[in-house]
Structure formats: C-alpha cells, structure tokens
Amino acid sequence: MRQMNSHSPGLAAGHDPVDQPMRRGARRGYIRRTEQASQQAPQMPAANRRFRAREGVVRRFWRDLVERERAVSNPPWAAGAFLAASLIFSMTWGGHATSLGNSISALGNGALAGLGLATDRISVVGRERASMPEILSAIGLVKGDSIAGFDTDNARVRLEQIGWIESANVRRLLPDRIVVEVKERQPFAVWQSDGTFKVVDRTGVWLNGLHPENFTFLPHVVGPGAEDRVTDLIGVLDQFPVLKSRIRASIFVAGRRWNLKFDNGTMVMLPEGDMTAAITELKALENEHGILSRDVRQIDFRLPDRITMRLSDEAIERRKAGFKASNKSKRKKG
C-alpha cells in the first residue's frame, strides 16, 4: 500500500481532502446569494440622489463661506451678504428661484436693510435728454432703502411712462447697487397741427422740450393723425431718395391719405391705397419730362385709371395771353 506524504496539500494539518471542494462550493454559493441580494435591494430614487448631491454642494458652499469669513475681517454687511448669498444659491440650485422674492419679502425690507442689503448707488446708463429727477422718482428708491425687496418690473413700467424713455431695463447688483439701462426716443419728424409745431419720434410720441426750429432737417408732417402715420409714409419715401429730398411738407388728409408738397410748390395728391405705385409713376414723369420743373401746380393720382394735372395761375395767364396773340395774328392774316 502506497503511503501518502504528510506534506501533500491534501493532508495539510487541519484540512480534509473531502472538505476542500465543499468549502469552495459554499464560497461560490455565498457570492451568488450576495449578488442576488444586491440586485433585489431597493434602489434609491433619482430625485433623492440629486437632492443628496445638492445638499452636499450647499454644505460645501456654506463651509467655504465660513472659512473665508474667519480668514478676513468681517465688513459691516458681511452677515447680510452671507444670508442673501446662501438664500439665492439654495433657491436657484433647488429650482425655486421664482419664490425668491416672496421669501425675501417675508424677512422684511427693514431687517434686510439693517443686515447690509441697503441701496447705496443707483447707476443710470443711456440717459441723454430724460430728466434725472423723473428717473429717480420712477425708480422709487432712496439711499438706505432695502435692495432685496425692490420690484424691478414695476420700476421698469414706471420708467417707460416717462416721455423720453422708449424702453428700460432695471437690475439689482447685490449688496447695494441698482443699475438702470434706458433707451431714449429719437426725433423722427416735425408735426404741425392747429398752428403748433412739435418734434415727435417714429411712433408719434411728442418729445417735450425740443425746439422744432432746430430740426428743420426732419420730415415735416401736417394734420391730425399725421404723427401716428408718419412711419408708414417715410417707409415708402425712403425708396425714392431723390424725390424725398425735394418734399417740403406731407399733409395728412381726412385721416386717409397724403398730399406731398415739393420745393417748387407742386402738390402731388397720393391715393388712399397704393402710395408706392403712384410715386413710381411720378418718378417716371420726372425722369422723362421733368414734370416737377414745369408750371404744374397739382398732380392728382387719386383716380386709378388716370392722372390729372393743373397748371399754375401764372402758366394759365401766359397761355391765355398766347391764345389771344394767336387769334389776333389769325384775324390780321384773314
């Protein structure tokens, strides 16, 4: 009989050659059971994982702020700035930025101003002619008022009610600054009505404070409602720059159509409908016949199937005199 070596791996002290396969099998079974248990374990919802991730970021944010406050001397507004920054960061990160204004209002404007969120500077950008006192009155803040409870939308609406301001944008820059950006209206035409002259913008808003005699280079429109329709007229005339440069006044008639008075005194009566087609015909007459250099007092485009013209009084008298001379000559020959 062959003897087994006591140093063989199968006869090592405390080991049974039959037990080793069973131990390895038990180990494999344990691994399988562990994997099954991990697969069957309930997974954390995605919303909870995102919440915990955000919570960790917020904690790190606060910790960094605290360390910075300890490293430097605390300014008077540090506590207020810390509170506001924490609140804004938390609300924005959590997707609740729209309720930020309500949360701040709940704290009380006076308390926030005491914490350092008080108005110290109001910067206005883009102002040239608008009154600064009017702008400040529309903003409705004075130095020391709480900046946190300030309603920028209401301030913008009030600013745009000022005659010179076409549009406005209002922003808060924490901890203590308000920035106002304004776009002012631009002079577009001189409007004459009831014997008075006013400078208006392209929407017809009267620009108070401007002297019309300083804007003779602008289009001159006349009549009730002309200020509201001047943009449409100029949009058409811009297609005919040579003719436009010779127009001295545009008269709005009966709230429906325009008459154009040229530098030689000729009145061109445009139709109520297609102004572009009528001015195109006028341009052709001027290019081919120099109609605006002749003794024509009025050119009427109101009828769709014809153009009528009226001579000036001087031209009519000359023609009458010419007819008389022609008739005398004929009688002498006869």
Secondary structure, 3 states (H helix, E strand, C coil): CCCCCCCCHHHCCCCCCCHHHHHHHHHHHHHHHHHHHHHHCCCCCHHHHHHHHHHHHHHHHHHHHHHHHHHCCCCCCHHHHHHHHHHHHHHHHCCCHHHHHHHHHHHCHHHHHHCCCECCEEEEECCCCCCHHHHHHHHCCCCCCECCCCCHHHHHHHHCCCCCEEEEEEEEECCCEEEEEEEECCCCEEEEECCEEEEECCCCCECCCCCHHHHCCCCEEECCCHHHHHHHHHHHHCCCHHHHHCEEEEEEECCCEEEEEECCCCEEECCCCCHHHHHHHHHHHHHHHCHHHCCEEEEECCCCCCCEEEECHHHHHHHHHHHHHHHHHHHHHC
